[in-house]
Amino acid sequence: MTFALGAALVPASTSAEDLKGRWSVAFQGGNDLELSGRVHEGGSGTVLGLPTTVEARSFGDVYDAAFRGQRSVGYGIGRASELFLRGSYYKMESETLQVGTVAGLQLNGDFAEYKEWGAELGYRRYFRVDKPFKLYVGGLAGLRFVSTLPATFSVPAAGVVLSDVPFYDSSTVAVFGADLGFTFDLSKTVAVGLETGPRYQTGLSDLEGLAGTGLERINDTGSRWSMPVVATVSVRF
């Protein structure tokens, strides 16, 4: 009887299946898939006194995905749920591409490397929490800080180059999204997994580098939908 009473007064240790009260640290790396969103719209105007037409170009047209890195800290608020705070870094690289014509001659655009730093707060809910293989869903909101994005426009046939035209200023934008992923426990503390989910990012801060050309409104955009796909290594303690 004494033994049973003593055991009842000792709190049970947190099991591997119970997330409540446990901290986690996760490291993620991968790429973004561009779903929609334009770097610039189409339009018509006059550049250097010549009729100019610009065609709309999406983020997928202009940029090649390079690398997304993320690190997060989570805290279990229930047996199968946790809150997390995540920081991220992402960059995309562009190549010269045709964006329109000037007096019938090819007009090229070369956009600066895209860089962003982000911070997100989110909630995650696990399923099959008592199994090594766990599915989860989550939601998040946060801010991203995007670098200045000038552009260089050129007409190779005429030997004309307009370098570092102000296009987008450094921008603070909102991001909203959902996560869908899985983890597989390698031990009571270490797990690996894969995560994806849609993200919506609000528009960038445009600059008037094309003032007086009739093309001023082509950069009144910059919002994007994307789908990061990242591998995950997490440690829970």
C-alpha positions in Angstrom: 0.0 0.0 0.0 2.8 2.4 0.9 4.6 1.6 -2.3 1.5 2.2 -4.4 0.8 5.6 -2.6 4.3 6.7 -3.1 4.2 5.9 -6.8 1.0 7.8 -7.2 2.6 10.9 -5.8 5.5 10.8 -8.3 4.6 12.6 -11.6 5.0 10.4 -14.6 7.8 11.3 -16.9 6.9 12.7 -20.3 6.7 9.8 -22.7 8.1 9.8 -26.3 4.5 10.1 -27.6 3.5 13.1 -25.5 4.6 16.5 -26.8 3.1 18.6 -24.0 5.8 20.6 -22.1 8.6 19.5 -24.5 10.8 21.8 -26.6 12.0 21.1 -30.1 14.6 22.5 -32.4 14.3 21.9 -36.2 16.6 22.6 -39.1 15.2 22.6 -42.7 16.6 23.0 -46.2 15.1 22.9 -49.7 13.6 25.0 -52.4 10.4 26.9 -53.3 8.1 26.0 -56.2 6.6 29.1 -57.7 2.9 28.8 -58.1 1.8 32.3 -59.3 2.7 35.9 -58.9 4.4 38.4 -61.3 7.6 40.3 -61.1 6.1 42.8 -63.5 2.9 43.4 -65.5 2.7 44.1 -69.3 2.3 47.5 -70.8 3.1 49.9 -73.6 5.1 53.2 -73.6 8.1 55.0 -74.9 11.7 54.5 -74.1 14.4 56.7 -75.6 11.7 58.2 -77.8 10.9 54.8 -79.3 7.7 52.7 -79.0 8.1 50.1 -76.3 6.1 47.0 -75.4 6.7 45.0 -72.2 5.1 41.6 -71.6 4.2 40.3 -68.2 6.7 38.0 -66.5 6.1 35.8 -63.5 8.5 34.9 -60.7 8.9 31.5 -62.3 9.9 33.1 -65.6 12.5 35.4 -64.1 14.0 33.5 -61.2 15.5 30.0 -60.7 15.0 28.7 -57.2 18.3 28.4 -55.3 18.1 27.6 -51.6 15.7 27.9 -48.6 17.1 27.5 -45.1 14.9 27.5 -42.0 15.4 27.0 -38.3 12.6 26.8 -35.7 11.9 26.4 -32.0 8.8 24.6 -30.9 7.0 24.1 -27.6 4.3 21.4 -27.0 1.0 22.8 -25.7 -0.8 19.6 -25.8 -0.2 15.8 -26.2 -0.2 16.2 -30.1 0.1 19.9 -30.7 2.8 22.6 -30.5 3.5 26.3 -31.2 6.6 27.2 -33.2 8.7 30.2 -34.0 10.6 29.9 -37.3 13.3 32.0 -39.0 14.1 31.6 -42.7 16.5 32.7 -45.4 15.8 32.3 -49.1 17.4 33.5 -52.4 16.6 33.2 -56.1 18.9 33.9 -59.0 17.9 35.4 -62.4 19.2 35.1 -65.9 18.8 37.6 -68.7 15.5 37.1 -70.5 13.5 38.9 -73.1 10.7 41.1 -71.6 9.5 42.9 -74.7 10.5 45.0 -77.7 11.7 48.6 -78.4 10.8 49.6 -82.0 10.6 46.0 -82.9 14.0 45.1 -81.4 14.4 42.7 -78.6 14.3 44.2 -75.1 16.0 42.2 -72.4 15.7 42.4 -68.6 18.2 41.3 -66.0 16.9 41.4 -62.4 19.0 41.5 -59.3 19.3 38.5 -57.1 16.3 38.0 -54.8 17.0 37.6 -51.1 14.7 37.4 -48.2 14.8 36.9 -44.4 11.7 35.9 -42.6 10.1 35.2 -39.2 6.9 33.2 -38.7 4.7 32.1 -35.8 2.7 29.0 -36.2 0.7 26.1 -34.8 1.2 22.4 -35.7 -1.1 19.4 -35.0 0.2 15.8 -35.2 -1.6 12.7 -36.0 -0.7 9.1 -35.0 1.4 10.8 -32.3 2.1 7.4 -30.6 3.7 6.0 -33.8 7.2 6.6 -35.2 5.7 7.8 -38.5 3.7 10.9 -37.8 1.7 13.2 -40.1 1.0 16.8 -39.2 -0.7 19.9 -40.4 -0.2 23.5 -39.4 -0.8 27.1 -40.0 1.4 30.2 -39.8 1.7 33.9 -40.3 4.7 36.2 -40.3 6.9 38.8 -42.0 9.5 38.7 -44.7 12.2 41.2 -45.4 13.1 41.4 -49.1 16.2 43.0 -50.5 16.3 45.9 -53.0 15.6 44.6 -56.5 16.9 46.9 -59.3 16.8 45.8 -63.0 19.0 46.3 -66.0 17.3 46.7 -69.3 19.1 46.4 -72.7 18.5 46.4 -76.4 21.4 44.3 -77.8 20.7 45.1 -81.4 21.1 48.9 -80.7 23.8 48.7 -78.1 21.6 50.3 -75.5 21.9 49.4 -71.8 20.0 51.0 -68.9 21.8 49.8 -65.8 20.4 49.4 -62.3 17.0 50.9 -63.0 15.2 51.3 -59.6 12.4 48.7 -59.7 11.6 47.4 -56.2 12.7 49.0 -52.9 13.7 46.8 -49.9 10.3 45.6 -48.6 8.7 44.3 -45.5 5.8 42.0 -46.6 3.4 39.7 -44.8 3.3 36.0 -45.4 0.5 33.5 -44.6 0.5 29.8 -45.2 -0.2 26.2 -44.2 2.1 23.2 -43.6 1.6 19.6 -44.4 4.4 17.1 -43.5 5.6 14.0 -41.8 8.3 13.0 -39.4 9.9 9.7 -38.6 11.4 9.1 -35.2 14.9 7.8 -35.3 14.9 7.8 -31.5 13.0 9.4 -28.6 14.7 12.7 -29.4 15.7 12.8 -33.1 13.4 12.7 -36.1 13.7 13.3 -39.8 10.9 14.3 -42.2 9.6 16.3 -45.2 7.4 19.4 -45.3 5.5 21.4 -47.9 2.5 23.8 -48.0 1.2 26.9 -49.8 2.5 30.4 -49.0 1.0 33.8 -49.9 3.3 36.8 -49.8 2.0 40.3 -50.2 3.3 42.8 -52.8 6.7 44.5 -52.9 7.4 48.2 -52.6 7.7 49.6 -56.1 10.0 52.4 -57.2 9.5 55.0 -60.0 12.5 54.1 -62.1 10.4 54.1 -65.2 8.8 57.5 -64.6 7.9 59.3 -67.8 7.9 56.2 -70.0 4.3 55.2 -69.8 5.4 52.0 -68.1 5.3 53.3 -64.5 2.6 50.8 -63.4 4.3 47.6 -64.6 5.9 47.1 -61.2 2.7 47.8 -59.1 2.7 44.1 -58.2 5.3 41.6 -56.6 2.9 39.4 -54.6 3.5 35.7 -55.0 2.1 32.2 -54.2 4.8 29.6 -53.6 5.2 26.1 -52.3 8.3 25.4 -50.2 9.5 21.8 -50.2 12.0 21.2 -47.4 13.7 18.3 -45.6 13.7 18.4 -41.8 15.9 17.2 -39.0 14.4 17.9 -35.5 15.6 17.3 -32.0 13.0 17.2 -29.1 13.9 17.4 -25.5 
